[in-house]
Amino acid sequence: RVSVTLASVPLHTLLYHARTDPDEPSSPEWFAFDPEMSYGIYGGRQNTSVFLRTYRTTSPIDRLLYFDGLSAALTFSGTLDSQDLLTFSPFADPYGDYARAKRLCTWAKHRSIKGFVRTNAGFEVLLCDLTEWGLQLVKNVNVTRWADEMDDYSDRRGSDWDGERGRRPGPPSHSPDDPPPHDNPRGHPRPPGPPRGRKLFAEYASWEWLRAASHTYDGLGEARVRLYTGWHVTAYGISGSSSVGRMASLSNETIDTWRAQVDRMVSDSMHGKSSGVDWRGLTDMVVSRYADRLLQLKELLSMVDQEDAYTPPTNATTHLKHAYRLVSSILLPFFDWDASREDQIDLCTSSVLLPTSDSTNRYERKIQTALTHVHKSICTVLVDVHSELTSLGPGYSHKLDLTRIEGLIARLDWSVWVRCPEVCPWGQVCYIPIWPLVGFGTRNRTTWPRPGEGEGDWRPEPQCAGALT
């Protein structure tokens, strides 16, 4: 949650907004890219009508600012830091999202920024002025009856913290700016799914939200949001931010520098140019080239000590030969047997063709530096492992190479490696807790820790989850 990027929403994109009344929303307002997300937030409340409004963009919505990470997760753990620090509100209530929306749009007004894009389990866009953009109302449907059709007579009001009540407007007698209630005995918000005490329909609505959101996982991304990666600012690389854990932990000087860089990028993007390089595409290319091969190499080197675990038995030399062939296949297109180690690393690093510095702007050069640094770290390990495997002698230890590969994988920490161990059956998705959908897929009726409750570096393991698991 330390980076922002200029973005847009294309023409003819459908956006959704759920309300407890049939009225047109006022500005500013949040819209979901999936109807399941809109209904998942409001669906399943007793004595409350729910209307689902579908809009179509009649022109591209440009000049949006995208906050990275789970920037729509209303938690105390830093997910909102970049938004609140950008608007000089470091101690803002996480659940006061309409007040946050007004602060963001006030900041945006004199910078020609028209809205903001964020994500939690799904993507959403905040539009600051609904009269400024061509949003055509396609349909406004009263969807209250669906819960009754399923004979779900649970208390659909939930608790005061149910769903995103802290963010979304309550009954008409309350203002969106009212502070959230403080009667939750646990001190944590009740996210919308699947909550305790809510029955079939409310839980199923949350499940469909999860299913819709999962379509953007596994590296696919949200195609309905276009990022202009040539206009990108991050706190990484700013003096004093070498170990960015969360934005709020940085010094005031570092935060001021980051804020000034965002201001300058927004201003420069009005009249400046970028190279047009697809930086996301280049990054994805590096990931796709190495991700599965690094894991396979780790597996092969790990097998050396496990000869008895395979039938028929496979000796250590065979595993090492397979590892050598694998590394050779990666280096083959640009390998020069007569070159020095340093030259080999440079040849490998330059295999990802990057533009010349004079064709890029200042924001792209930071991405270029980061991409080069990461690729060089990969090439360094591969060249060294290849050198060791080329001449296996009595002093060779596969554990040194294994440690190198394991260390590289840990540093890269790519999201493509976070996946279920096997393909999920139809009707299930590969699930890892993402706020606010943190209650699915629990094993043995144990529950995931909520944001801020996990200990240390605890990470949940992905698992297949369905509506009935």
FIZA-638817 format. One record per residue: x, y, z of N, C-alpha, C in turn. Coordinates in steps of 0.05 Angstrom, whole numbers, padded with zeros to 5 digits, always signed. Each point is the difference from the previous one (the first is absolute). Layout:
! residues N
XYZXYZXYZ;...
***
This chain:
! residues 469
+00017-00024+00000-00017+00024+00000+00017+00025+00000;+00021+00000-00017+00018+00023+00000+00002+00012-00028;-00016-00009-00019+00003+00009-00027-00027+00010-00011;+00002+00020-00019-00024+00009-00014+00007+00002-00030;-00020-00006-00016+00004+00000-00029-00024+00013-00014;+00005+00015-00021-00022+00012-00015-00015-00023-00015;-00027+00003-00001-00016-00021-00012-00024+00011-00014;-00015-00017-00014-00025+00007-00013-00018-00024-00001;-00026+00006-00004-00020-00021-00004-00010+00004-00029;-00001-00022-00016-00007+00003-00028-00029+00006-00005;-00006+00008-00024-00027+00005-00010-00016-00027+00001;-00025+00002+00006-00019-00022+00001+00007-00020+00022;+00011+00010+00021+00005-00017+00024-00025+00001+00018;-00009-00022+00010-00023-00001+00018+00010+00004+00029;-00014+00017+00014+00006+00006+00029-00025-00005+00016;+00003-00007+00025-00023-00007+00017+00000+00014+00026;-00024+00006+00010-00002+00014+00026-00026-00009+00013;+00002-00010+00025-00023-00009+00015-00007+00021+00021;-00026+00003+00005-00010+00020+00019-00025-00012+00014;-00007+00014+00022-00025-00008+00014-00024+00016-00009;+00004+00017-00021-00023+00015-00011+00004+00001-00030;-00020+00007-00015+00002+00000-00030+00012+00026-00011;+00010+00017+00017+00009+00027-00009+00027-00001-00014;+00004+00021-00016+00026+00004-00012+00021+00007+00021;+00023-00012-00001+00021+00007+00020+00010+00028-00004;+00010+00011+00021+00013+00027-00002+00030-00003-00001;+00014+00021-00006+00029+00000-00002+00013+00007+00027;+00022-00012+00006+00014-00022-00014-00013-00027+00007;+00005-00020-00017-00011-00026+00005+00018-00022-00011;-00003-00023+00013+00016-00024-00008-00017-00018-00018;+00013-00012-00020-00013-00018-00018+00017-00025-00002;-00013-00023-00001+00015-00026-00002+00001-00008-00030;+00019-00016-00007+00002-00011-00027-00015-00026-00003;-00008-00012+00023-00016-00025-00001-00026+00005+00015;-00023-00009-00011-00025+00003+00015+00000-00016+00026;+00015-00022+00000+00001-00017+00024+00012+00015+00023;+00019+00017-00006+00013+00016+00022-00020+00020+00011;-00014+00014-00017-00020+00020+00009-00021-00013+00017;-00011-00023-00010-00021-00013+00015+00011-00014+00025;+00025-00010-00002+00012-00013+00023+00002+00019+00024;+00004+00026-00005+00002+00019+00021-00026+00006+00014;-00022+00002-00017-00025+00008+00011-00021-00023+00003;+00005-00022-00014-00021-00021-00001-00003-00013+00027;-00025-00010+00005-00005-00016+00023-00005+00015+00025;-00014+00023-00001-00006+00015+00025-00030+00001+00004;-00009-00005+00024-00028-00001+00006-00013+00028+00000;-00025+00001-00009-00015+00025+00000+00014+00023-00015;+00016-00008-00019+00014+00020-00016-00002-00007-00030;-00010+00017-00016+00000-00004-00029+00028+00004-00011;+00006-00015-00021+00026+00003-00013-00005+00004-00030;+00011+00021-00011-00002+00006-00028+00028-00002-00013;+00002-00014-00022+00025-00003-00014-00001+00016-00026;+00017+00020-00002+00001+00018-00023+00023-00008-00018;-00006-00003-00026+00020-00007-00020+00005+00024-00018;+00025+00008-00003+00007+00022-00017+00019-00009-00022;+00000+00016-00022+00018-00005-00022+00015+00026-00005;+00026-00002-00003+00016+00024-00007-00004+00007-00029;-00008+00025-00006-00004+00008-00027+00024+00015-00012;+00021+00002+00016+00026+00010-00009+00021-00011+00019;+00025-00001-00009+00021-00010+00019+00002+00018+00024;+00004-00011+00023+00005+00015+00024+00030+00002+00005;+00011+00022-00007+00029+00004+00002+00007+00014+00026;+00026+00004+00004+00010+00015+00022-00009-00012+00027;+00002-00026+00003-00005-00013+00025+00027-00007+00013;+00001-00002+00026+00024-00007+00015-00005-00027+00013;+00017-00019-00006-00002-00027+00011+00018-00004+00024;-00011-00008+00023+00016-00007+00024+00006-00030-00001;+00025-00007+00004+00006-00029-00002-00006-00014+00026;+00002-00027-00001-00005-00016+00024-00030-00002+00006;-00006-00010+00024-00028-00002+00009-00009+00027+00011;+00000+00020-00017-00005+00027+00009-00029+00006+00006;-00018-00019-00005-00028+00003+00007-00007-00016+00025;+00020-00012+00013-00005-00015+00024+00000+00019+00024;-00022+00001+00014-00003+00020+00021+00011-00012+00026;+00026+00001+00003+00014-00012+00023+00018+00020+00013;+00011-00008+00023+00020+00016+00014+00028-00008-00007;+00003-00018-00019+00027-00012-00005+00016+00014-00022;-00009+00023-00009+00016+00015-00020-00011+00001-00028;-00022-00014-00005-00011-00002-00027-00010+00027-00010;-00006+00019+00018-00011+00026-00007+00021+00022+00002;+00024-00007+00008+00021+00020+00006+00004+00020-00023;+00004-00010-00025+00007+00018-00022-00023+00020-00005;-00025-00008+00002-00022+00018-00004-00002+00021+00022;+00003-00009+00025-00003+00019+00022+00024+00019+00002;+00024-00010-00006+00024+00017+00001+00000+00020-00023;-00010-00009-00023-00001+00019-00023-00018+00024+00006;-00021-00004+00016-00018+00022+00007+00005+00011+00027;+00024-00005+00011+00008+00011+00026-00019-00008+00022;-00008-00026+00000-00019-00010+00021+00011-00026+00011;+00023+00000+00013+00014-00024+00008-00015-00017+00021;-00019+00013+00015-00013-00015+00021-00030-00002-00006;-00007-00002-00025-00028-00002-00008-00012-00026+00009;-00026+00000+00006-00015-00024+00006-00001-00018-00024;+00010-00025+00002-00001-00018-00023-00027-00004-00012;-00021+00002+00017-00027-00006-00010-00015+00024-00010;+00012+00024+00002-00013+00024-00010+00006+00004-00029;-00010-00018-00017+00008+00001-00028-00013+00022-00016;-00023+00009+00007-00011+00023-00014+00015+00026+00006;+00008+00003+00025+00017+00023+00007+00026-00002-00015;+00011-00025-00002+00025-00003-00015-00005+00007-00029;-00022-00008-00012-00006+00006-00028-00001+00030-00004;-00012+00015+00018-00001+00029-00003+00028+00013+00002;+00016-00011+00018+00028+00011+00002+00015-00005-00025;-00002-00025-00011+00014-00006-00024-00009+00018-00024;-00026+00004-00002-00010+00016-00022+00006+00029+00004;+00002+00010+00024+00009+00027+00005+00029+00003-00009;+00017-00019+00006+00027+00000-00009+00002-00001-00030;-00018-00016-00013+00001-00004-00029-00010+00023-00016;-00017+00017+00012-00015+00020-00015+00018+00019-00015;+00022+00009+00011+00018+00020-00013+00023-00014-00014;-00001-00026-00003+00021-00015-00013-00010-00016-00024;-00025+00006-00008-00012-00013-00023-00001-00030+00002;-00002-00010+00025-00004-00028+00005-00030-00004+00004;-00012-00019-00014-00029-00003+00000-00010-00022+00018;+00017-00016+00011-00008-00021+00017+00023-00019+00008;-00007-00021+00014+00020-00018+00011-00009-00029-00003;+00019-00018-00004-00005-00028-00003+00014-00015+00023;-00015-00018+00013+00011-00016+00022-00010-00029-00002;+00011-00017+00017-00010-00027+00001+00001-00011+00028;-00019-00018+00006+00003-00018+00022-00005-00028-00012;-00022-00013+00005-00005-00025-00014-00008+00005-00029;-00009+00024-00006-00006+00007-00028+00008+00029-00004;-00002+00009-00025+00009+00027-00007-00024+00019+00001;+00006+00025+00007-00020+00021+00001+00012+00026-00009;-00017+00019-00009+00009+00026-00009-00017+00021+00015;+00014+00020+00010-00012+00024+00012-00001+00022-00021;-00024+00009-00007-00004+00022-00018-00007+00025+00016;+00016+00021-00004-00004+00024+00016-00023+00017-00008;-00006+00001-00026-00022+00016-00010-00016-00016-00021;-00023-00010+00008-00015-00017-00018-00012+00015-00024;-00001+00026+00002-00011+00016-00023+00021+00005-00021;+00026-00005+00007+00021+00006-00019+00005-00022-00021;-00008-00024+00007+00006-00023-00017-00026-00011-00012;+00002-00012-00023-00024-00011-00013-00006-00028+00012;-00016+00000+00021-00009-00025+00012-00030-00003-00008;-00006-00020-00015-00027-00005-00008-00012-00022+00018;-00023+00006+00013-00013-00019+00016-00013-00021-00018;+00008-00025+00002-00010-00021-00016-00025-00012+00013;+00001-00004+00027-00022-00013+00014+00002+00006+00030;-00023+00003+00012-00001+00003+00029-00020-00020+00010;+00010-00021+00013-00017-00024+00007-00002-00003+00030;-00025-00004+00009-00004-00007+00028+00006-00030+00003;+00022-00006+00013+00008-00028+00003-00005-00011+00028;-00017+00013+00015-00006-00008+00027-00013-00028+00001;-00017-00006-00020-00016-00024+00001+00017-00026-00001;+00024+00002-00011+00016-00025-00003+00005-00013+00026;+00005+00015+00021+00005-00013+00026-00025-00014+00010;-00023+00013-00004-00025-00012+00009-00007-00025-00016;+00007+00000-00025-00005-00024-00017+00015-00024+00010;+00022+00004+00013+00016-00022+00011-00008-00007+00028;-00023+00012+00009-00010-00006+00028+00022+00006+00020;+00014+00021-00004+00021+00007+00019-00010+00022+00019;-00008-00009+00023-00012+00019+00019+00020+00007+00022;+00026+00000-00007+00020+00008+00020-00003+00029+00006;+00014+00009+00020+00000+00028+00007+00017+00014-00021;-00012+00010-00021+00016+00010-00022+00010+00028+00006;-00007+00011+00022+00012+00025+00008+00029-00004+00010;+00005-00025+00009+00026-00006+00011+00006+00018+00024;+00025+00002+00008+00008+00018+00021+00004+00028-00012;+00005+00019+00017+00005+00027-00010+00026+00001-00016;+00017-00021+00003+00025-00001-00015-00002-00018-00024;-00024-00011-00005-00003-00019-00022+00006+00013-00027;+00012-00016-00018+00006+00010-00026+00019+00024+00002;-00004+00020-00016+00017+00023+00001-00017+00024+00010;-00016-00005+00021-00017+00020+00010+00016+00025+00009;+00025-00005+00008+00016+00023+00008+00007+00018-00023;-00003-00011-00025+00007+00016-00023-00025+00008-00015;-00018-00019-00005-00024+00006-00016-00021+00014+00016;-00017+00016-00013-00020+00015+00015-00020-00018+00012;-00008+00006+00025-00020-00015+00014-00028+00008-00008;-00020-00003+00017-00027+00009-00006+00000+00030-00005;-00020+00010-00014+00000+00028-00008+00003+00020+00022;-00006-00008+00025+00002+00019+00022+00028+00005+00009;+00019-00015-00012+00028+00003+00008+00016+00012-00023;+00020+00015+00006+00018+00012-00020+00023-00018-00005;+00011-00001-00025+00024-00016-00005+00024+00009+00017;-00001+00025+00010+00022+00009+00016-00002-00007+00030;-00023-00012+00008-00003-00007+00028+00022-00019+00008;+00011+00002+00024+00021-00019+00008-00013-00027+00004;+00016-00021-00005-00011-00027+00003-00007-00006+00029;-00018-00019+00005-00007-00007+00027+00023-00014+00014;+00000+00000+00026+00023-00011+00015-00009-00022+00020;-00020-00016-00009-00010-00020+00019+00009-00028-00008;+00020-00003-00017+00010-00026-00007+00018-00010+00022;-00007-00022+00014+00015-00009+00023+00028-00009-00007;+00005-00008-00025+00026-00011-00008+00019+00022-00008;-00011+00023-00007+00017+00022-00008+00009-00002-00029;-00012-00019-00015+00007-00002-00029-00026+00001-00016;+00001+00011-00024-00024+00001-00016-00009-00028-00009;-00026-00003-00004-00010-00025-00012+00000+00003-00030;+00018-00013-00013+00000+00001-00029-00023-00015-00012;-00007+00006-00026-00024-00011-00011+00001-00028-00010;+00017-00017+00010-00006-00027-00009+00021-00021+00005;-00011-00024+00006-00027-00004+00009-00002+00004+00030;-00016+00019+00010+00000+00007+00028-00013-00021+00017;+00007+00000+00025-00014-00017+00020-00028+00010+00003;-00019-00018+00003-00028+00008+00006-00016+00006-00025;+00012+00001-00023-00015+00004-00025-00003-00027-00014;-00023-00004-00012-00007-00026-00010+00006-00002-00030;-00015-00019-00013+00007-00009-00026+00005+00022-00020;-00020+00018-00004+00002+00019-00022+00023+00020+00004;+00002+00010+00024+00022+00020+00005+00027-00013-00005;+00003-00025+00009+00026-00013-00004+00005-00006-00029;-00022-00008-00014+00004-00006-00028+00006+00025-00017;-00012+00022+00007+00007+00025-00014+00029+00007+00003;+00011-00004+00024+00028+00005+00005+00018-00020-00016;-00010-00025-00002+00015-00019-00016+00002+00008-00029;-00023+00009-00011+00001+00008-00028+00018+00025-00005;+00002+00017+00020+00019+00022-00001+00028-00011-00002;+00006-00020+00017+00027-00012-00001+00005-00013-00027;-00020-00014-00011+00004-00013-00026+00006+00020-00022;-00016+00022+00000+00005+00021-00020+00027+00013+00004;+00008+00005+00024+00026+00013+00006+00023-00018-00009;-00003-00026+00002+00021-00019-00006+00008+00000-00029;-00018+00011-00017+00007+00001-00029+00023+00019-00006;+00007+00017+00018+00022+00018-00004+00026-00010+00014;-00002-00023+00014+00023-00010+00014+00018-00015-00020;+00021-00012+00012+00019-00017-00015+00013+00015-00023;+00006+00026+00006+00015+00015-00019-00016+00013-00023;-00026-00005-00001-00016+00010-00022-00005+00030+00002;-00004+00010+00024-00004+00028+00004-00028+00009-00008;-00005+00025+00004-00027+00012-00006+00002+00014-00027;-00011-00013-00021+00002+00010-00027-00016+00025-00004;-00020+00005+00018-00017+00023-00003+00013+00026+00012;+00024-00003+00010+00016+00023+00009+00026+00000-00016;+00006+00021-00014+00024+00002-00015+00020+00018+00015;+00023-00012+00005+00021+00015+00014+00019+00013-00019;+00007+00025+00005+00020+00014-00016+00026-00001+00016;+00014-00022-00004+00023-00006+00017+00023+00020-00004;-00001+00016-00021+00020+00021-00003-00004+00023+00019;-00022+00000+00014-00006+00021+00020-00005-00014+00027;+00021-00004+00014+00000-00017+00024+00019+00011+00021;-00010+00000+00025+00017+00010+00022-00001-00021+00023;+00023-00005+00011+00001-00019+00022+00018+00011+00022;-00005-00008+00025+00017+00008+00022+00026-00015+00000;+00001-00023-00014+00025-00015-00001+00021+00017-00015;+00024+00001+00011+00021+00014-00012+00004+00028+00010;-00020+00010+00015+00003+00027+00012+00019-00003+00025;+00017+00019+00004+00018-00002+00023-00016-00003+00026;+00008-00020+00015-00013-00006+00025-00022-00020-00002;-00004-00012-00024-00021-00020-00004+00010-00027-00008;+00025-00006+00008+00013-00025-00009-00015-00025+00010;-00013+00002+00023-00015-00023+00010-00029+00008+00005;-00014+00006-00022-00027+00009+00002-00018-00023+00009;-00010+00002+00024-00020-00019+00010-00028+00010-00006;-00004+00024+00010-00025+00015-00006+00006+00029-00002;-00016+00015-00014+00006+00028-00005+00001+00016+00026;-00018-00006+00019-00002+00016+00024+00025-00003+00017;+00017-00020-00005+00024-00004+00016+00023+00017-00010;-00003+00012-00023+00022+00016-00012+00002+00027+00014;+00023+00012-00003+00004+00027+00012-00017+00021-00014;-00006+00021+00014-00015+00022-00012+00014+00011-00025;+00026+00001+00001+00015+00010-00023-00004-00018-00024;+00001-00026+00004-00004-00019-00022-00028+00001-00011;-00020+00003+00018-00028+00002-00009-00004+00025-00016;+00012+00022+00010-00002+00026-00015+00012-00003-00028;+00022-00014-00002+00013-00003-00026-00018-00017-00019;-00011-00021+00011-00019-00017-00016-00024+00016-00009;-00011+00016+00018-00024+00016-00006+00007+00020-00022;+00023+00012+00002+00009+00020-00021+00004-00014-00027;+00011-00025+00001+00004-00014-00025-00027-00007-00013;-00020-00007+00016-00026-00006-00011-00011+00026-00013;+00002+00022+00014-00009+00026-00011+00014+00006-00027;+00026-00004-00001+00015+00006-00024-00008-00019-00023;-00004-00026+00006-00007-00019-00020-00027+00008-00012;-00019+00006+00017-00027+00007-00009+00001+00025-00018;+00017+00019+00008+00003+00025-00016+00014-00006-00027;+00022-00015+00001+00015-00006-00024-00017-00016-00020;-00018-00017+00010-00015-00017-00018-00020+00016-00017;-00006+00024+00008-00018+00017-00015+00012+00008-00027;+00026+00004-00001+00013+00011-00024+00024-00017-00009;+00011-00016+00018+00024-00015-00007-00006-00025-00015;+00021-00015-00007-00003-00024-00016+00014-00023+00015;-00009-00024-00007+00014-00024+00009+00009-00015-00025;+00017-00021+00004+00011-00014-00023-00021-00018-00013;-00022-00006+00014-00020-00018-00011+00007-00029+00005;+00022-00006+00014+00008-00027+00006-00021-00013+00019;-00007-00024-00005-00019-00015+00017+00017-00012+00023;+00003+00015+00021+00017-00009+00022-00012-00024+00015;-00026-00001+00001-00012-00023+00012+00005-00025-00017;-00002+00003-00026+00006-00022-00018+00028-00010+00003;+00019+00018+00002+00028-00008+00004+00004-00015+00026;-00013+00011+00021+00003-00013+00026-00013-00028-00001;-00023-00002-00012-00013-00026-00002+00017-00020-00016;+00014+00010-00020+00017-00017-00016+00022-00012+00016;+00013+00016+00018+00021-00010+00017-00012-00021+00019;-00023+00006+00012-00012-00019+00018-00007-00026-00014;-00012+00001-00024-00008-00024-00014+00024-00016-00009;+00023+00013-00006+00024-00014-00009+00012-00016+00023;+00000+00010+00024+00016-00012+00021-00017-00014+00022;-00025+00007+00003-00015-00009+00024+00000-00030+00003;-00010-00014-00020-00002-00029+00003+00027-00014-00001;+00019+00012-00015+00027-00013-00001+00015+00002+00026;-00003+00023+00014+00013+00002+00026-00011-00020+00020;-00026-00003+00000-00012-00020+00018+00008-00028-00008;+00002-00006-00026+00009-00027-00008+00029-00004+00008;+00017+00020-00003+00028-00002+00007+00002-00005+00030;-00016+00014+00016+00000-00005+00029-00008-00029+00006;-00020-00010-00014-00009-00027+00005+00021-00021-00007;+00014+00004-00023+00020-00018-00008+00023-00001+00020;+00009+00023+00009+00022+00000+00019-00009-00011+00027;-00025+00003+00007-00010-00011+00025-00001-00031-00001;-00004-00011-00024-00002-00029-00003+00026-00015+00004;+00022+00015-00001+00026-00014+00002+00002-00015+00027;-00011+00010+00021+00001-00014+00026-00023-00019+00004;-00017-00005-00020-00024-00016+00004-00001-00023-00020;+00022-00014-00003+00001-00021-00020-00020-00022+00006;-00005-00006+00025-00017-00023+00007-00030+00007-00003;-00006+00025-00006-00028+00008-00001-00013-00005-00027;+00015-00011-00020-00010-00002-00026+00001-00029-00010;-00019-00008-00016-00001-00027-00011-00003+00002-00030;+00018-00011-00016+00025-00013+00009+00019+00021+00011;+00019-00010+00016+00019+00019+00013+00016+00016-00021;+00004+00025+00006+00015+00018-00017+00024+00011+00016;+00024-00003-00011+00023+00008+00016+00005+00030-00003;+00017+00010+00018+00005+00029+00002+00011+00011-00026;+00017-00015-00013+00013+00010-00024-00021+00006-00022;-00020-00017-00001-00022+00005-00020-00014+00026+00005;-00006+00005+00025-00014+00025+00007+00018+00024-00007;+00026-00002+00005+00018+00022-00006+00002+00005-00030;+00000-00022-00015+00001+00003-00029-00025+00014-00011;-00023-00007+00011-00025+00014-00007+00002+00029+00007;+00011+00006+00023+00002+00028+00009+00019+00015-00019;+00022-00013-00009+00019+00013-00018-00014+00006-00027;-00015-00019-00010-00014+00004-00026-00020+00023+00002;-00013+00002+00023-00020+00021+00003+00013+00027+00000;+00021+00003+00016+00014+00026+00001+00012+00007-00027;+00011-00020-00014+00012+00004-00026-00021+00010-00020;-00024-00011+00001-00021+00008-00018-00009+00029+00004;+00003+00010+00025-00007+00028+00005+00022+00018-00011;+00025-00007+00003+00022+00017-00007+00008-00002-00030;-00009-00022-00013+00009-00006-00027-00002+00022-00020;-00022+00016-00001-00003+00020-00022+00021+00022+00000;+00013+00004+00022+00019+00022+00001+00026-00007+00014;+00006-00026+00003+00023-00009+00015+00025+00001-00018;+00022+00009+00011+00026+00001-00014+00020-00015+00018;+00009-00023-00010+00018-00017+00016+00026+00014+00006;+00008+00019-00016+00026+00013+00004-00002+00025+00017;-00023+00008+00007-00004+00025+00015+00006-00005+00030;+00006+00022+00014+00005-00001+00028-00027-00002+00015;+00001-00006+00026-00025-00002+00016-00016+00026-00002;+00014+00023+00003-00014+00026-00001-00013+00005-00027;+00015-00008-00021-00012+00004-00027-00024-00018-00005;+00002-00025+00011-00023-00018-00003-00025+00011+00014;+00004+00011+00023-00022+00012+00015-00012+00024-00016;+00018+00016-00012-00010+00023-00015-00015-00009-00025;+00010-00022-00013-00013-00010-00024-00028-00010+00007;-00002-00014+00022-00026-00010+00009-00019+00023+00007;+00011+00020+00015-00017+00023+00008-00010+00015-00024;+00016+00004-00020-00008+00016-00023-00018-00015-00019;-00006-00025+00006-00018-00016-00018-00028+00010+00001;-00007+00016+00021-00025+00014+00000+00005+00028-00011;-00009+00004-00024+00007+00025-00014-00016+00023+00012;+00015+00020+00010-00012+00023+00012+00006+00025-00017;-00017+00020+00000+00004+00024-00016+00024+00016+00010;+00010+00017-00017+00022+00017+00008-00010+00021+00019;+00017+00010+00018-00009+00018+00021-00010+00027-00012;+00010+00008-00023-00009+00025-00011-00028-00001-00012;-00012-00024-00002-00027-00002-00010-00021-00004+00022;+00010+00000+00025-00018-00005+00022-00002+00025+00018;-00022+00003+00014-00002+00022+00019+00011-00008+00027;+00001+00018+00019+00012-00005+00026-00014-00023+00016;-00026-00003-00005-00015-00020+00015+00005-00028-00012;+00004-00001-00026+00006-00025-00013+00028-00010+00008;+00018+00019+00003+00028-00008+00006+00002-00014+00027;-00018+00007+00018+00000-00014+00026-00009-00029-00003;-00020-00004-00017-00010-00027-00006+00022-00015-00014;+00013+00013-00019+00021-00013-00016+00023-00009+00019;+00008+00017+00018+00021-00007+00019-00008-00024+00017;-00025+00000+00010-00009-00022+00017-00001-00026-00016;-00010+00001-00025-00002-00024-00017+00028-00011-00006;+00019+00018-00006+00027-00009-00005+00013-00012+00024;-00004+00012+00024+00011-00010+00024-00011-00028+00007;-00026-00004-00003-00012-00026+00006+00010-00021-00020;+00001+00007-00026+00009-00019-00020+00029-00007+00004;+00016+00019+00008+00029-00006+00004+00003-00018+00024;-00016+00003+00021+00002-00018+00023-00007-00029-00008;-00019-00003-00018-00007-00027-00010+00023-00011-00016;+00010+00016-00018+00022-00009-00018+00025-00008+00016;+00006+00016+00021+00024-00006+00016-00002-00027+00013;-00023-00007+00011-00003-00026+00013+00001-00022-00021;-00013+00003-00023+00000-00021-00020+00028-00004-00012;+00015+00021-00005+00027-00003-00010+00018-00015+00020;-00003+00007+00025+00016-00013+00021-00007-00029+00003;-00026-00006+00000-00009-00028+00002+00009-00016-00024;-00002+00012-00024+00009-00014-00024+00030-00006+00002;+00016+00019+00009+00029-00004+00003+00006-00024+00018;-00015-00002+00023+00005-00021+00019-00008-00027-00012;-00023-00001-00015-00010-00025-00011+00016-00009-00024;+00015+00019-00013+00016-00007-00023+00023-00019+00006;+00012+00004+00023+00023-00016+00008-00004-00012+00028;-00016-00021+00001-00005-00013+00025+00025-00014+00010;+00011+00008+00022+00024-00012+00011-00006-00012+00027;+00020-00012+00012-00004-00012+00027-00008+00020+00021;+00007+00026-00004-00007+00020+00020-00026+00013-00005;-00015-00008-00021-00025+00013-00006-00021-00006+00021;-00015+00020+00008-00022-00003+00018-00026+00012-00012;-00019-00017-00005-00025+00010-00012-00015+00019+00019;+00006-00002+00026-00014+00016+00019+00006+00030-00003;+00024+00006-00010+00006+00028-00005-00017+00011-00022;-00003-00015-00022-00017+00008-00022-00029+00002+00008;-00008-00020+00016-00028+00000+00010-00006+00025+00017;+00019+00007+00016-00003+00024+00017-00002+00025-00017;+00016+00001-00021-00001+00023-00019-00027+00002-00012;-00011-00022-00010-00026+00000-00014-00022+00007+00020;+00001-00012+00024-00021+00005+00020+00001+00030+00009;+00024+00011+00003+00002+00028+00007-00011+00018-00021;+00005-00006-00026-00010+00016-00022-00030-00001-00001;-00012-00024+00003-00029-00003+00000-00012+00016+00023;+00012-00001+00023-00010+00015+00023+00000+00030-00005;+00022+00010-00012+00002+00029-00005-00020+00009-00022;-00003-00016-00020-00019+00007-00022-00029-00001+00010;-00007-00021+00014-00026-00002+00013-00023+00006-00020;+00001-00012-00024-00019+00006-00021-00028-00012+00007;-00020+00015-00007-00028-00009+00006-00007-00025-00015;+00012-00005-00023-00007-00025-00015+00007-00025+00015;+00017+00002+00020+00007-00023+00016-00021-00005+00023;-00019+00019+00003-00020-00004+00020-00024-00013-00014;-00003-00026+00001-00021-00013-00014-00007-00027+00014;-00022-00010-00008-00009-00026+00012+00018-00022-00012;+00005-00021+00016+00018-00021-00010-00011-00016-00023;-00027+00001-00004-00012-00014-00023-00023+00017-00010;-00009-00007-00025-00021+00015-00012-00026-00004+00015;-00014+00021+00006-00025-00002+00016-00022-00011-00019;-00018-00017+00011-00023-00010-00016-00019+00022-00007;-00018-00006-00019-00021+00019-00007-00016+00007+00024;-00008+00025+00002-00015+00009+00023+00017+00010+00024;+00026-00002-00004+00018+00010+00021+00021+00018-00013;+00012+00017+00016+00022+00017-00009+00024-00003+00019;+00023+00006-00010+00024+00001+00017-00002+00025+00017;+00000-00004+00026-00007+00022+00018+00021+00005+00021;+00006+00025+00004+00017+00009+00023-00015+00024+00012;-00001+00002+00026-00015+00022+00012+00008+00027-00010;-00019+00015-00011+00004+00028-00009-00023+00016+00011;+00006+00021+00015-00020+00016+00012-00020+00010-00021;-00026-00002+00004-00013-00008+00025-00010-00029+00000;+00008-00016-00021-00009-00027-00002+00019-00019+00014;-00001+00000+00026+00020-00015+00016-00010-00025+00013;-00025-00008-00006-00012-00022+00015-00004-00025-00016;+00009-00001-00025-00004-00024-00016+00023-00019+00003;-00005-00025-00008+00022-00020-00002+00013-00008+00025;-00013+00004+00024+00013-00007+00025+00001-00030+00002;+00022-00010+00010+00004-00029+00004-00007-00007+00028;-00014-00022+00003-00007-00010+00027-00013+00021+00017;-00016+00018-00013-00015+00020+00014+00017+00020+00016;+00025+00001-00007+00017+00021+00012-00003+00025-00017;+00007+00023+00011-00004+00025-00015+00026+00013-00005;+00001+00016-00022+00023+00016-00006+00002+00023+00020;+00024+00008+00007+00003+00024+00016-00010+00024-00017;-00012+00019+00013-00009+00024-00014+00024+00020-00002;-00003+00020-00017+00023+00019-00004+00009+00011+00027;+00027-00002+00004+00011+00010+00025+00002-00021+00022;-00013-00024-00004+00000-00020+00021+00020-00022-00005;+00011-00002-00025+00020-00020-00005+00026+00005+00015;+00015-00021+00005+00025+00004+00015+00024-00002-00019;+00018+00018+00004+00026-00001-00015-00005+00000-00030;+00014-00019-00014-00002-00001-00029-00020-00021-00009;-00021-00005+00017-00020-00020-00007-00012+00005-00027;-00001-00021-00017-00012+00002-00026-00019-00023-00003;-00025+00005-00008-00019-00021-00005+00007-00015-00025;-00004-00026-00001+00005-00015-00024-00024+00000-00018;+00003+00004-00026-00023+00000-00018-00013-00028+00001;-00026+00000-00004-00015-00025+00000-00025+00003-00017;-00010-00022-00011-00024+00000-00015-00024+00005+00018;-00017+00018-00008-00024+00007+00017-00024+00003-00018;-00023-00008+00010-00025+00003-00014-00021+00011+00018;-00024+00003-00010-00022+00011+00015-00007-00016+00024;+00006-00026+00000-00009-00018+00021+00024-00010+00017;+00024+00011-00005+00023-00010+00016+00003+00017+00025;
***
